[in-house]
Amino acid sequence: MRDAIVDLEARMRAMFASIDDARLEASAPGGGQTLGQALLEDLDHCAIHHGQAQLTRNLWEAAHPDAPRTYEHWR
């Protein structure tokens, strides 16, 4: 699993690095905002879900202290 995360991180970094300023300032599909604004909004949305998942895991672990811990921080 850790290898998949590292691989995806590398691909995401390469993808974001390939988007030039002109494209970030261009209209996003659907209009109404730039591609940069749309990407930032989507990334913020994903971060919120990641935080919610982590909080849910923390609550579950606190409620089940005898359950085996399988989580490994990947960094």
C-alpha positions as CSV (number, residue, x, y, z in Angstrom):
1,M,0.0,0.0,0.0
2,R,2.8,2.4,0.9
3,D,4.4,1.9,-2.6
4,A,1.0,2.8,-4.2
5,I,0.9,6.0,-2.2
6,V,4.5,6.9,-3.1
7,D,3.8,6.2,-6.8
8,L,0.6,8.2,-6.8
9,E,2.3,11.1,-5.1
10,A,5.1,11.1,-7.8
11,R,2.5,11.0,-10.6
12,M,0.5,13.8,-9.0
13,R,3.6,16.0,-8.6
14,A,4.5,15.5,-12.2
15,M,1.0,16.2,-13.4
16,F,0.8,19.5,-11.4
17,A,4.2,20.5,-12.6
18,S,3.2,20.0,-16.2
19,I,0.3,22.6,-15.9
20,D,1.6,26.0,-17.0
21,D,0.3,29.4,-15.7
22,A,-1.6,30.1,-18.8
23,R,-3.6,26.8,-18.4
24,L,-4.2,27.5,-14.7
25,E,-5.6,30.9,-15.6
26,A,-7.8,29.6,-18.4
27,S,-11.5,28.8,-17.8
28,A,-12.2,25.4,-16.3
29,P,-14.7,23.0,-18.1
30,G,-18.1,24.1,-17.1
31,G,-17.0,27.8,-16.9
32,G,-17.4,30.1,-14.0
33,Q,-13.9,29.7,-12.6
34,T,-10.3,29.2,-13.7
35,L,-8.7,25.8,-13.8
36,G,-6.5,26.8,-10.9
37,Q,-9.5,27.8,-8.8
38,A,-11.3,24.5,-9.7
39,L,-8.2,22.4,-8.8
40,L,-7.7,24.2,-5.5
41,E,-11.4,23.6,-4.6
42,D,-11.1,19.9,-5.5
43,L,-7.9,19.5,-3.5
44,D,-9.4,21.2,-0.5
45,H,-12.5,18.9,-0.8
46,C,-10.2,15.8,-0.8
47,A,-8.3,17.1,2.2
48,I,-11.6,17.5,4.1
49,H,-12.5,13.9,3.4
50,H,-9.1,12.7,4.4
51,G,-9.4,14.5,7.7
52,Q,-12.9,13.0,8.2
53,A,-11.6,9.5,7.6
54,Q,-8.7,10.0,10.0
55,L,-11.0,11.3,12.7
56,T,-13.4,8.3,12.2
57,R,-10.4,6.0,12.6
58,N,-9.2,7.7,15.7
59,L,-12.7,7.5,17.2
60,W,-13.0,3.8,16.3
61,E,-9.6,3.0,17.8
62,A,-10.5,4.9,21.0
63,A,-13.8,2.9,21.3
64,H,-12.0,-0.4,20.6
65,P,-8.7,-0.3,22.6
66,D,-8.2,-4.1,22.3
67,A,-8.5,-4.1,18.5
68,P,-5.2,-4.7,16.6
69,R,-3.7,-1.5,15.1
70,T,-2.9,-1.9,11.4
71,Y,-2.4,1.8,10.5
72,E,1.1,2.8,9.5
73,H,1.8,6.4,8.8
74,W,3.3,6.3,5.3
75,R,5.7,9.2,5.5
